Amino acid sequence: MPIAPELRRKVEQLLKEGLTDLAVYRQTGVSRRTAARYRKALGLPGTFTRADDPACRRAGHPFPENLGRNGKGHLTCMACRRIRHRNAARAAYVPVEPDEMSIERAVDGDPPDYFTPRERHAAIDRLDKRGLSAAEISMLLRCSKRTVHYARRKRRVSA
């Protein structure tokens, strides 16, 4: 069953812009198979890279230094893959909040067996506000004086 002329024009425009069949499906609702048929009718190349291409089709990274294979064995641009993975990791990042109870215990002189660096730095900040020296803080928190000085320096740089 043929699709409406205005939808066909939109599909052809998206394909000419370089979108994949899957992206065209997501934007228009036209099946991936139909998008591939229109791509072939327009004479546009497929979305997978060929070894004889001078550069990748997504961002123009030069080949062969960025050429590799994905999990399915298709040739792919490794620079684009690194960018996609980095962006996905950034999108999934959730900052961890320090445990206030462990910080309070440490400030009171009973630090937990394991401290995250963020918790240790927060405890050092609180003890610094009390006016304790680096040696006293390191004994209370069971860490080195160097760690205390590092946390102080890091706080000064960020402030």
DSSP file with accessible surface (Angstrom, degrees, kcal/mol):
  #  RESIDUE AA STRUCTURE BP1 BP2  ACC     N-H-->O    O-->H-N    N-H-->O    O-->H-N    TCO  KAPPA ALPHA  PHI   PSI    X-CA   Y-CA   Z-CA
    1    1 A M              0   0  221      0, 0.0     2,-0.0     0, 0.0     0, 0.0   0.000 360.0 360.0 360.0 123.4    0.0    0.0    0.0
    2    2 A P        -     0   0  118      0, 0.0     2,-0.2     0, 0.0     0, 0.0  -0.331 360.0-124.0 -69.8 153.3    1.6    3.3   -1.1
    3    3 A I        -     0   0   49      1,-0.1     5,-0.0     2,-0.1    27,-0.0  -0.527  38.2 -78.9 -94.5 164.9    2.1    6.1    1.5
    4    4 A A     >  -     0   0   40     -2,-0.2     4,-2.6     1,-0.1     5,-0.2  -0.259  39.7-120.3 -61.6 146.1    0.8    9.6    1.2
    5    5 A P  H  > S+     0   0   81      0, 0.0     4,-2.4     0, 0.0     5,-0.2   0.876 112.4  51.3 -58.8 -39.3    2.8   11.9   -1.1
    6    6 A E  H  > S+     0   0  124      2,-0.2     4,-1.9     1,-0.2     5,-0.1   0.896 111.7  47.7 -68.0 -35.0    3.6   14.4    1.7
    7    7 A L  H  > S+     0   0   54      2,-0.2     4,-2.7     1,-0.2    -1,-0.2   0.908 110.4  52.4 -69.1 -39.0    4.9   11.6    3.9
    8    8 A R  H  X S+     0   0  100     -4,-2.6     4,-2.7     1,-0.2    -2,-0.2   0.918 108.8  49.9 -62.4 -42.8    6.9   10.2    1.0
    9    9 A R  H  X S+     0   0  153     -4,-2.4     4,-2.5     2,-0.2    -1,-0.2   0.910 111.0  49.7 -61.9 -40.1    8.5   13.7    0.5
   10   10 A K  H  X S+     0   0   94     -4,-1.9     4,-2.6     2,-0.2    -2,-0.2   0.927 111.2  48.8 -64.5 -42.8    9.4   13.9    4.2
   11   11 A V  H  X S+     0   0    0     -4,-2.7     4,-2.5     1,-0.2    -2,-0.2   0.939 112.6  47.9 -62.2 -45.4   10.9   10.4    4.1
   12   12 A E  H  X S+     0   0   40     -4,-2.7     4,-2.4     1,-0.2    -1,-0.2   0.905 111.2  51.0 -63.9 -39.2   13.0   11.2    1.0
   13   13 A Q  H  X S+     0   0  105     -4,-2.5     4,-1.6    -5,-0.2    -2,-0.2   0.935 111.1  47.8 -63.4 -44.6   14.1   14.5    2.6
   14   14 A L  H  <>S+     0   0    8     -4,-2.6     5,-2.0     1,-0.2     4,-0.4   0.903 112.0  49.9 -63.7 -40.3   15.2   12.7    5.8
   15   15 A L  H ><5S+     0   0    3     -4,-2.5     3,-1.3     1,-0.2    -1,-0.2   0.904 108.9  51.7 -65.6 -39.1   17.1   10.1    3.8
   16   16 A K  H 3<5S+     0   0  138     -4,-2.4    -1,-0.2     1,-0.3    -2,-0.2   0.803 103.1  59.9 -66.8 -28.2   18.8   12.8    1.8
   17   17 A E  T 3<5S-     0   0  115     -4,-1.6    -1,-0.3    -5,-0.2    -2,-0.2   0.586 123.8-105.8 -74.2 -11.5   19.9   14.5    5.0
   18   18 A G  T < 5 +     0   0   57     -3,-1.3    -3,-0.2    -4,-0.4    -2,-0.1   0.573  65.5 152.9 101.8  10.2   21.7   11.2    6.0
   19   19 A L      < -     0   0   39     -5,-2.0    -1,-0.3     1,-0.1     2,-0.1  -0.403  45.1-113.2 -71.4 151.9   19.4    9.8    8.6
   20   20 A T     >  -     0   0   46      1,-0.1     4,-2.3    -2,-0.1     5,-0.2  -0.318  27.0-106.8 -77.3 166.4   19.4    6.0    9.1
   21   21 A D  H  > S+     0   0   31      1,-0.2     4,-2.4     2,-0.2     5,-0.1   0.884 122.3  53.2 -61.7 -37.1   16.4    3.9    8.2
   22   22 A L  H  > S+     0   0   48      2,-0.2     4,-2.5     1,-0.2    -1,-0.2   0.915 108.1  49.2 -65.4 -41.6   15.7    3.5   11.9
   23   23 A A  H  > S+     0   0   26      2,-0.2     4,-1.8     1,-0.2    -2,-0.2   0.902 110.8  50.7 -65.2 -38.1   15.8    7.2   12.5
   24   24 A V  H  X>S+     0   0    0     -4,-2.3     4,-2.6     2,-0.2     5,-0.5   0.927 109.8  50.8 -64.8 -41.4   13.4    7.7    9.7
   25   25 A Y  H  X5S+     0   0  112     -4,-2.4     4,-2.3     1,-0.2    -2,-0.2   0.930 109.9  49.9 -60.3 -43.9   11.1    5.1   11.2
   26   26 A R  H  <5S+     0   0  185     -4,-2.5    -1,-0.2     1,-0.2    -2,-0.2   0.842 117.0  40.4 -66.3 -33.0   11.2    6.8   14.6
   27   27 A Q  H  <5S+     0   0  112     -4,-1.8    -1,-0.2    -5,-0.2    -2,-0.2   0.819 132.3  19.0 -85.4 -31.7   10.3   10.2   13.1
   28   28 A T  H  <5S-     0   0   29     -4,-2.6    -3,-0.2     2,-0.2    -2,-0.2   0.651  90.8-123.2-115.1 -22.6    7.7    9.3   10.5
   29   29 A G     << +     0   0   56     -4,-2.3     2,-0.2    -5,-0.5    -4,-0.2   0.429  63.5 139.3  89.3  -2.2    6.4    5.8   11.5
   30   30 A V        -     0   0    9     -6,-0.5    -1,-0.3     1,-0.1    -2,-0.2  -0.567  61.4-102.5 -74.4 138.6    7.3    4.4    8.0
   31   31 A S     >  -     0   0   53     -2,-0.2     4,-2.3     1,-0.1     5,-0.2  -0.172  21.7-119.0 -62.4 157.1    8.8    0.9    8.4
   32   32 A R  H  > S+     0   0  144      1,-0.2     4,-2.5     2,-0.2     5,-0.2   0.865 115.0  55.6 -64.3 -35.2   12.5    0.4    8.1
   33   33 A R  H  > S+     0   0  198      2,-0.2     4,-2.2     1,-0.2    -1,-0.2   0.921 108.2  47.4 -64.7 -42.2   12.0   -1.8    5.1
   34   34 A T  H  > S+     0   0   22      2,-0.2     4,-2.5     1,-0.2     5,-0.2   0.920 111.2  51.3 -64.9 -42.5   10.1    1.0    3.3
   35   35 A A  H  X S+     0   0    0     -4,-2.3     4,-2.4     1,-0.2    -2,-0.2   0.914 110.0  49.8 -60.6 -41.3   12.7    3.5    4.2
   36   36 A A  H  X S+     0   0   39     -4,-2.5     4,-2.4     2,-0.2    -1,-0.2   0.890 108.9  52.6 -65.0 -38.3   15.4    1.2    2.8
   37   37 A R  H  X S+     0   0  146     -4,-2.2     4,-2.3     2,-0.2    -2,-0.2   0.928 111.6  45.5 -62.7 -45.0   13.4    0.8   -0.5
   38   38 A Y  H  X S+     0   0   21     -4,-2.5     4,-2.1     2,-0.2    -2,-0.2   0.880 110.5  54.6 -65.5 -38.0   13.1    4.6   -0.9
   39   39 A R  H  X>S+     0   0   18     -4,-2.4     5,-2.2    -5,-0.2     4,-0.6   0.934 110.3  46.1 -59.7 -44.0   16.8    4.9   -0.1
   40   40 A K  H ><5S+     0   0  178     -4,-2.4     3,-0.9     1,-0.2    -2,-0.2   0.909 110.9  52.3 -66.5 -40.3   17.6    2.4   -2.9
   41   41 A A  H 3<5S+     0   0   78     -4,-2.3    -1,-0.2     1,-0.3    -2,-0.2   0.853 109.3  50.2 -64.8 -32.8   15.3    4.2   -5.3
   42   42 A L  H 3<5S-     0   0   56     -4,-2.1    -1,-0.3    -5,-0.2    -2,-0.2   0.583 113.3-120.7 -79.7 -11.1   17.0    7.5   -4.6
   43   43 A G  T <<5 +     0   0   64     -3,-0.9    -3,-0.2    -4,-0.6    -2,-0.1   0.731  59.9 151.8  78.4  21.6   20.4    5.9   -5.2
   44   44 A L      < -     0   0   49     -5,-2.2    -1,-0.3    -6,-0.2    -2,-0.1  -0.616  47.0-112.1 -85.6 145.4   21.6    6.8   -1.7
   45   45 A P        -     0   0   63      0, 0.0    -1,-0.1     0, 0.0    -5,-0.0  -0.316  36.8 -98.1 -71.5 159.4   24.3    4.6   -0.1
   46   46 A G        -     0   0   38      1,-0.1   -26,-0.0     2,-0.1   -10,-0.0  -0.128  32.8-109.1 -67.7 172.0   23.4    2.4    2.9
   47   47 A T  S    S+     0   0   55      2,-0.1     2,-0.2    10,-0.0    10,-0.2   0.699  91.6  90.9 -82.3 -17.9   24.2    3.6    6.4
   48   48 A F  S    S-     0   0  107      1,-0.1     2,-0.2    28,-0.1    28,-0.1  -0.531  81.5-114.5 -79.4 147.6   27.0    1.1    7.0
   49   49 A T        -     0   0   19     26,-0.9    26,-0.4    -2,-0.2     2,-0.3  -0.484  20.8-144.4 -80.7 147.4   30.5    2.1    6.0
   50   50 A R    >   -     0   0  123     -2,-0.2     3,-1.6     1,-0.1    -1,-0.0  -0.836  21.3-121.3-108.6 152.9   32.5    0.5    3.2
   51   51 A A  T 3  S+     0   0   68     -2,-0.3    -1,-0.1     1,-0.3    16,-0.0   0.786 110.8  56.7 -65.1 -25.5   36.2    0.0    3.4
   52   52 A D  T 3  S+     0   0  128     12,-0.0    -1,-0.3     2,-0.0    11,-0.0   0.477  79.9 112.0 -88.9   2.1   36.8    2.1    0.3
   53   53 A D    <   -     0   0   19     -3,-1.6    10,-0.1     1,-0.1     3,-0.1  -0.487  66.6-140.0 -69.6 142.7   35.1    5.2    1.7
   54   54 A P  S    S+     0   0  112      0, 0.0     9,-2.0     0, 0.0     2,-0.3   0.782  79.4   0.1 -75.6 -24.7   37.5    8.0    2.3
   55   55 A A  B    S-A   62   0A  30      7,-0.2     6,-0.1     9,-0.0     2,-0.0  -0.966  88.9 -78.4-155.4 166.9   35.8    9.0    5.6
   56   56 A C     >  -     0   0    8      5,-2.4     4,-0.8    -2,-0.3     7,-0.0  -0.347  33.2-133.8 -71.5 155.5   32.9    8.1    7.8
   57   57 A R  T  4 S+     0   0   88    -10,-0.2    -1,-0.1     2,-0.1    -9,-0.0   0.677  97.1  55.0 -85.2 -17.7   29.5    9.2    6.8
   58   58 A R  T  4 S-     0   0  156    -11,-0.1    -1,-0.1     3,-0.1   -11,-0.0   0.937 132.6  -5.7 -82.8 -49.3   28.4   10.5   10.2
   59   59 A A  T  4 S-     0   0   62      2,-0.1    -2,-0.1     0, 0.0    -1,-0.1   0.401  92.3-108.5-131.2  -0.4   31.1   13.0   11.1
   60   60 A G     <  +     0   0   46     -4,-0.8    -3,-0.1     1,-0.2     3,-0.1   0.723  51.6 169.1  80.7  20.7   33.8   12.8    8.3
   61   61 A H        -     0   0   44      1,-0.1    -5,-2.4    -6,-0.1    -1,-0.2  -0.485  40.8-106.6 -66.6 136.6   36.5   11.1   10.4
   62   62 A P  B  >  -A   55   0A  63      0, 0.0     4,-0.9     0, 0.0    -7,-0.2  -0.311  41.3-110.8 -70.5 145.3   39.3    9.9    8.0
   63   63 A F  T  4 S+     0   0   20     -9,-2.0    14,-0.0     1,-0.2   -12,-0.0  -0.780  83.5  28.6-104.8 157.6   39.7    6.2    7.2
   64   64 A P  T >4 S+     0   0  101      0, 0.0     3,-1.6     0, 0.0    -1,-0.2  -0.989 116.1  56.9 -89.7  -3.2   41.6    3.8    7.6
   65   65 A E  T 34 S+     0   0  129      1,-0.3    -2,-0.2    13,-0.0    -4,-0.0   0.776 116.5  37.5 -65.7 -21.9   42.9    5.1   10.9
   66   66 A N  T 3< S+     0   0   26     -4,-0.9    12,-3.6    -5,-0.1    13,-0.4   0.287  91.5 115.4-107.3  10.1   39.4    5.2   12.4
   67   67 A L  E <   +B   77   0B  47     -3,-1.6     2,-0.3    10,-0.2    10,-0.2  -0.627  33.6 138.2 -86.1 134.4   38.0    2.1   10.7
   68   68 A G  E     -B   76   0B  17      8,-2.3     8,-3.2    -2,-0.3     2,-0.4  -0.896  47.1 -96.5-154.2-174.0   37.0   -0.9   12.9
   69   69 A R  E     -B   75   0B 156     -2,-0.3     6,-0.2     6,-0.3     5,-0.1  -0.937  27.1-141.1-119.4 141.0   34.3   -3.5   13.2
   70   70 A N    >   -     0   0   47      4,-2.6     3,-1.8    -2,-0.4     6,-0.0  -0.178  44.6 -81.3 -85.1-174.0   31.3   -3.4   15.5
   71   71 A G  T 3  S+     0   0   85      1,-0.3    -1,-0.1     2,-0.1    -2,-0.0   0.749 130.4  51.6 -63.2 -24.9   29.9   -6.4   17.4
   72   72 A K  T 3  S-     0   0  178      2,-0.1    -1,-0.3     3,-0.0     3,-0.1   0.420 120.1-106.0 -92.0  -0.2   28.0   -7.6   14.4
   73   73 A G  S <  S+     0   0   34     -3,-1.8     2,-0.2     1,-0.3    -2,-0.1   0.448  74.1 138.3  92.7   0.0   31.1   -7.5   12.2
   74   74 A H        -     0   0   71      1,-0.1    -4,-2.6    -5,-0.1    -1,-0.3  -0.536  61.7-105.0 -78.3 147.5   30.1   -4.4   10.2
   75   75 A L  E     +B   69   0B  30    -26,-0.4   -26,-0.9    -6,-0.2     2,-0.3  -0.476  51.0 170.9 -68.1 139.2   32.7   -1.8    9.4
   76   76 A T  E     -B   68   0B  18     -8,-3.2    -8,-2.3    -2,-0.2     2,-0.6  -0.970  40.7-100.1-148.2 160.3   32.2    1.2   11.6
   77   77 A C  E  >  -B   67   0B   5     -2,-0.3     4,-1.8   -10,-0.2   -10,-0.2  -0.749  26.0-160.0 -84.7 118.5   34.0    4.5   12.5
   78   78 A M  H  > S+     0   0   50    -12,-3.6     4,-2.5    -2,-0.6     5,-0.2   0.822  89.5  57.8 -71.7 -30.1   35.7    4.0   15.9
   79   79 A A  H  > S+     0   0   10    -13,-0.4     4,-2.1     2,-0.2    -1,-0.2   0.939 108.8  45.5 -65.2 -43.6   35.9    7.7   16.6
   80   80 A C  H  > S+     0   0    5      1,-0.2     4,-2.6     2,-0.2    -2,-0.2   0.891 111.4  53.7 -64.9 -37.4   32.1    8.0   16.3
   81   81 A R  H  X S+     0   0   84     -4,-1.8     4,-2.5     2,-0.2     5,-0.2   0.926 107.7  49.5 -63.8 -43.0   31.8    4.9   18.5
   82   82 A R  H  X S+     0   0  140     -4,-2.5     4,-2.6     1,-0.2    -1,-0.2   0.911 111.3  49.9 -61.4 -41.4   33.9    6.5   21.2
   83   83 A I  H  X S+     0   0   60     -4,-2.1     4,-2.6     2,-0.2     5,-0.2   0.927 111.0  48.7 -63.9 -44.3   31.9    9.7   21.0
   84   84 A R  H  X S+     0   0   97     -4,-2.6     4,-2.2     1,-0.2    -2,-0.2   0.924 113.5  46.8 -62.2 -43.6   28.6    7.8   21.3
   85   85 A H  H  X S+     0   0  111     -4,-2.5     4,-2.3     2,-0.2    -2,-0.2   0.908 112.7  49.5 -66.2 -40.5   29.9    5.7   24.3
   86   86 A R  H  X S+     0   0  121     -4,-2.6     4,-2.3    -5,-0.2    -2,-0.2   0.928 112.0  47.9 -64.4 -43.2   31.2    8.8   26.0
   87   87 A N  H  X S+     0   0   81     -4,-2.6     4,-2.1     1,-0.2    -1,-0.2   0.885 111.3  50.9 -65.6 -37.5   27.9   10.7   25.6
   88   88 A A  H  X S+     0   0   62     -4,-2.2     4,-1.7    -5,-0.2    -1,-0.2   0.905 109.9  50.0 -66.6 -38.6   26.0    7.7   26.9
   89   89 A A  H  X S+     0   0   64     -4,-2.3     4,-0.8     1,-0.2    -2,-0.2   0.909 110.8  49.4 -66.5 -39.1   28.2    7.5   29.9
   90   90 A R  H >< S+     0   0  163     -4,-2.3     3,-0.5     1,-0.2    -1,-0.2   0.887 110.1  50.9 -65.1 -39.2   27.7   11.2   30.6
   91   91 A A  H 3< S+     0   0   89     -4,-2.1    -1,-0.2     1,-0.2    -2,-0.2   0.828 112.4  46.7 -68.0 -30.3   24.0   10.9   30.3
   92   92 A A  H 3< S+     0   0   76     -4,-1.7    -1,-0.2    -5,-0.1    -2,-0.2   0.554  84.9 116.9 -88.9  -6.6   23.9    7.9   32.7
   93   93 A Y    <<  -     0   0  145     -4,-0.8    -3,-0.0    -3,-0.5    -4,-0.0  -0.414  39.0-178.1 -69.8 129.0   26.1    9.6   35.4
   94   94 A V        -     0   0  112     -2,-0.2     2,-0.1     0, 0.0    -2,-0.0  -0.985  28.0-124.5-124.6 118.1   24.4   10.2   38.7
   95   95 A P        -     0   0   66      0, 0.0     2,-0.5     0, 0.0    -2,-0.0  -0.381  24.2-125.6 -65.6 139.1   26.6   11.9   41.3
   96   96 A V        -     0   0  105     -2,-0.1    22,-0.0     1,-0.0     0, 0.0  -0.719  17.6-136.4 -87.3 128.9   26.8   10.0   44.6
   97   97 A E        -     0   0  149     -2,-0.5    22,-0.1     1,-0.1     2,-0.0  -0.660  25.8-112.3 -82.3 138.1   25.8   11.9   47.7
   98   98 A P        -     0   0   30      0, 0.0     2,-0.7     0, 0.0    -1,-0.1  -0.358  31.9-105.4 -69.3 151.0   28.2   11.4   50.7
   99   99 A D     >  -     0   0   82      1,-0.2     4,-1.7     2,-0.0     5,-0.1  -0.665  27.1-160.2 -79.3 111.6   26.8    9.5   53.7
  100  100 A E  H  > S+     0   0   96     -2,-0.7     4,-2.6     1,-0.2     5,-0.2   0.850  87.3  57.2 -64.1 -34.9   26.2   12.1   56.3
  101  101 A M  H  > S+     0   0  126      1,-0.2     4,-2.5     2,-0.2    -1,-0.2   0.915 106.9  47.3 -64.5 -42.4   26.2    9.6   59.2
  102  102 A S  H  > S+     0   0    6      2,-0.2     4,-2.2     1,-0.2    -1,-0.2   0.878 112.0  51.1 -68.7 -33.0   29.7    8.3   58.4
  103  103 A I  H  X S+     0   0    0     -4,-1.7     4,-2.5     2,-0.2    -2,-0.2   0.940 111.2  47.6 -67.1 -44.5   30.9   11.9   58.1
  104  104 A E  H  X S+     0   0   79     -4,-2.6     4,-2.0     1,-0.2    -2,-0.2   0.913 111.8  50.0 -61.9 -43.6   29.4   12.8   61.5
  105  105 A R  H  <>S+     0   0  105     -4,-2.5     5,-3.1     1,-0.2     4,-0.3   0.906 111.5  49.0 -60.7 -42.5   30.9    9.7   63.1
  106  106 A A  H ><5S+     0   0    0     -4,-2.2     3,-1.3     3,-0.2    -2,-0.2   0.911 109.7  50.6 -65.8 -41.1   34.3   10.5   61.6
  107  107 A V  H 3<5S+     0   0    5     -4,-2.5    -1,-0.2     1,-0.3    -2,-0.2   0.873 108.6  53.5 -65.0 -33.1   34.2   14.1   62.9
  108  108 A D  T 3<5S-     0   0  118     -4,-2.0    -1,-0.3    -5,-0.2    -2,-0.2   0.484 128.7 -97.6 -80.4  -3.9   33.3   12.8   66.4
  109  109 A G  T < 5S+     0   0   34     -3,-1.3    -3,-0.2    -4,-0.3    -2,-0.1   0.519  99.8  97.8 105.4   5.2   36.4   10.5   66.3
  110  110 A D      < -     0   0   84     -5,-3.1    -3,-0.1    -6,-0.2    -2,-0.1  -0.627  53.3-175.3-124.4  73.8   34.9    7.2   65.2
  111  111 A P        -     0   0    4      0, 0.0    -8,-0.1     0, 0.0     4,-0.1  -0.349  27.9-110.1 -71.3 149.4   35.5    6.9   61.4
  112  112 A P        -     0   0   24      0, 0.0     3,-0.1     0, 0.0   -10,-0.0  -0.257  28.5-107.6 -69.2 167.5   34.1    4.0   59.5
  113  113 A D  S    S+     0   0  165      1,-0.2     2,-0.5     2,-0.0     0, 0.0   0.861 107.2  37.6 -65.2 -36.9   36.4    1.3   58.1
  114  114 A Y        -     0   0  170      2,-0.0     2,-0.4     0, 0.0    -1,-0.2  -0.976  68.3-176.0-122.6 129.9   35.8    2.5   54.5
  115  115 A F        -     0   0    7     -2,-0.5     3,-0.0    -3,-0.1   -12,-0.0  -0.967  22.2-133.9-116.6 133.9   35.5    6.1   53.5
  116  116 A T     >  -     0   0   41     -2,-0.4     4,-2.6     1,-0.1     5,-0.2  -0.557  30.9-113.1 -76.5 155.0   34.7    7.3   50.0
  117  117 A P  H  > S+     0   0   80      0, 0.0     4,-2.5     0, 0.0     5,-0.2   0.889 118.5  54.0 -56.8 -37.5   37.0   10.2   49.0
  118  118 A R  H  > S+     0   0  118      1,-0.2     4,-2.0     2,-0.2     5,-0.1   0.908 110.1  46.1 -64.2 -41.2   34.1   12.5   48.9
  119  119 A E  H  > S+     0   0   21      2,-0.2     4,-2.4     1,-0.2    -1,-0.2   0.915 112.1  51.2 -67.3 -41.7   33.1   11.6   52.5
  120  120 A R  H  X S+     0   0   62     -4,-2.6     4,-2.6     1,-0.2    -2,-0.2   0.937 110.6  48.4 -62.4 -42.8   36.7   11.9   53.7
  121  121 A H  H  X S+     0   0   33     -4,-2.5     4,-2.4    -5,-0.2    -1,-0.2   0.889 110.3  51.6 -66.5 -37.0   37.0   15.4   52.1
  122  122 A A  H  X S+     0   0   25     -4,-2.0     4,-2.1     2,-0.2    -1,-0.2   0.912 111.2  47.8 -65.4 -40.8   33.8   16.5   53.7
  123  123 A A  H  X S+     0   0    0     -4,-2.4     4,-2.5     2,-0.2     5,-0.2   0.910 110.7  51.4 -66.0 -40.3   35.0   15.3   57.1
  124  124 A I  H  X S+     0   0    0     -4,-2.6     4,-2.4     1,-0.2    -2,-0.2   0.920 108.7  52.2 -62.1 -41.9   38.3   17.1   56.6
  125  125 A D  H  X S+     0   0   43     -4,-2.4     4,-1.8     1,-0.2    -2,-0.2   0.929 110.7  47.0 -59.8 -44.6   36.4   20.3   55.7
  126  126 A R  H  X S+     0   0   70     -4,-2.1     4,-0.8     1,-0.2    -1,-0.2   0.901 113.7  47.0 -66.5 -40.1   34.4   20.1   58.9
  127  127 A L  H  <>S+     0   0    0     -4,-2.5     5,-1.6     1,-0.2     3,-0.4   0.836 108.1  57.0 -70.9 -31.0   37.4   19.5   61.1
  128  128 A D  H ><5S+     0   0   29     -4,-2.4     3,-1.5     1,-0.2    -1,-0.2   0.886 101.3  56.7 -63.0 -38.8   39.3   22.3   59.3
  129  129 A K  H 3<5S+     0   0  179     -4,-1.8    -1,-0.2     1,-0.3    -2,-0.2   0.764 101.1  57.6 -66.1 -23.3   36.5   24.7   60.4
  130  130 A R  T 3<5S-     0   0  148     -4,-0.8    -1,-0.3    -3,-0.4    -2,-0.2   0.558 118.8-113.9 -80.1 -11.0   37.1   23.6   64.0
  131  131 A G  T < 5 +     0   0   63     -3,-1.5    -3,-0.2    -4,-0.3    -2,-0.1   0.679  59.6 156.3  89.5  19.8   40.7   24.8   63.6
  132  132 A L      < -     0   0   47     -5,-1.6    -1,-0.2     1,-0.1     2,-0.1  -0.448  41.3-115.2 -78.3 152.9   42.5   21.4   63.9
  133  133 A S     >  -     0   0   54     -2,-0.1     4,-2.5     1,-0.1     5,-0.2  -0.334  27.6-105.9 -79.6 168.6   45.9   20.9   62.4
  134  134 A A  H  > S+     0   0    9      1,-0.2     4,-2.6     2,-0.2     5,-0.2   0.881 120.9  53.0 -62.9 -38.0   46.6   18.4   59.6
  135  135 A A  H  > S+     0   0   43      2,-0.2     4,-1.8     1,-0.2    -1,-0.2   0.918 110.6  46.6 -65.5 -41.6   48.3   16.0   62.1
  136  136 A E  H  > S+     0   0   97      2,-0.2     4,-2.2     1,-0.2    -2,-0.2   0.919 113.3  48.7 -67.4 -40.4   45.3   16.0   64.4
  137  137 A I  H  X S+     0   0    0     -4,-2.5     4,-2.6     1,-0.2     5,-0.2   0.926 109.8  52.0 -64.5 -43.0   42.8   15.6   61.5
  138  138 A S  H  X>S+     0   0   13     -4,-2.6     5,-1.9     1,-0.2     4,-0.8   0.875 110.4  48.6 -64.7 -33.8   44.9   12.7   60.1
  139  139 A M  H  <5S+     0   0  154     -4,-1.8     3,-0.2     3,-0.2    -1,-0.2   0.915 112.8  47.7 -71.4 -39.9   44.9   10.9   63.4
  140  140 A L  H  <5S+     0   0   58     -4,-2.2    -2,-0.2     1,-0.2    -1,-0.2   0.905 121.1  35.5 -65.2 -41.3   41.1   11.4   63.9
  141  141 A L  H  <5S-     0   0    4     -4,-2.6    -1,-0.2    -5,-0.2    -2,-0.2   0.464 105.1-124.4 -93.8  -3.0   40.3   10.1   60.4
  142  142 A R  T  <5S+     0   0  159     -4,-0.8     2,-0.3    -3,-0.2    -3,-0.2   0.947  71.3 115.8  56.8  51.1   43.0    7.5   60.2
  143  143 A C      < -     0   0   24     -5,-1.9    -1,-0.2    -6,-0.1     2,-0.1  -0.851  69.9 -85.2-135.8 176.1   44.5    8.9   57.0
  144  144 A S     >  -     0   0   60     -2,-0.3     4,-1.5     1,-0.1     3,-0.2  -0.428  28.9-120.7 -83.2 160.2   47.8   10.5   56.1
  145  145 A K  H  > S+     0   0  120      1,-0.2     4,-2.7     2,-0.2     5,-0.2   0.849 115.0  62.1 -64.3 -32.1   48.7   14.2   56.5
  146  146 A R  H  > S+     0   0  211      1,-0.2     4,-2.6     2,-0.2    -1,-0.2   0.889 100.6  52.0 -61.9 -38.8   49.3   14.2   52.8
  147  147 A T  H  > S+     0   0   41     -3,-0.2     4,-2.4     2,-0.2    -1,-0.2   0.907 109.7  49.7 -63.1 -40.7   45.6   13.4   52.2
  148  148 A V  H  X S+     0   0    0     -4,-1.5     4,-2.3     2,-0.2    -2,-0.2   0.941 112.2  46.7 -64.6 -45.7   44.6   16.2   54.5
  149  149 A H  H  X S+     0   0   87     -4,-2.7     4,-2.6     1,-0.2    -2,-0.2   0.900 111.4  52.6 -64.0 -38.1   46.8   18.7   52.7
  150  150 A Y  H  X S+     0   0  107     -4,-2.6     4,-2.7     2,-0.2    -1,-0.2   0.922 109.5  48.3 -62.7 -44.0   45.5   17.4   49.3
  151  151 A A  H  X S+     0   0    1     -4,-2.4     4,-2.1     2,-0.2    -1,-0.2   0.902 112.0  49.5 -64.8 -39.5   41.9   17.9   50.4
  152  152 A R  H  X S+     0   0   43     -4,-2.3     4,-2.3     2,-0.2    -2,-0.2   0.931 112.4  47.4 -63.6 -44.8   42.7   21.4   51.6
  153  153 A R  H  X S+     0   0  130     -4,-2.6     4,-2.1     1,-0.2    -2,-0.2   0.917 111.5  50.8 -64.1 -41.2   44.4   22.3   48.3
  154  154 A K  H  X S+     0   0  109     -4,-2.7     4,-2.0     1,-0.2    -1,-0.2   0.895 110.4  49.5 -64.6 -38.7   41.6   20.9   46.3
  155  155 A R  H  X S+     0   0   83     -4,-2.1     4,-1.6     1,-0.2    -1,-0.2   0.911 109.8  51.3 -66.8 -40.8   39.0   22.9   48.3
  156  156 A R  H  < S+     0   0  168     -4,-2.3    -2,-0.2     1,-0.2    -1,-0.2   0.897 110.2  49.2 -64.2 -38.4   41.1   26.1   47.8
  157  157 A V  H  < S+     0   0  121     -4,-2.1    -1,-0.2     1,-0.2    -2,-0.2   0.907 113.4  45.5 -68.6 -40.7   41.3   25.6   44.0
  158  158 A S  H  <        0   0   97     -4,-2.0    -1,-0.2    -5,-0.2    -2,-0.2   0.733 360.0 360.0 -76.4 -22.9   37.5   24.9   43.7
  159  159 A A     <        0   0  113     -4,-1.6    -3,-0.0    -5,-0.2    -4,-0.0  -0.112 360.0 360.0 -79.2 360.0   36.5   27.9   45.9
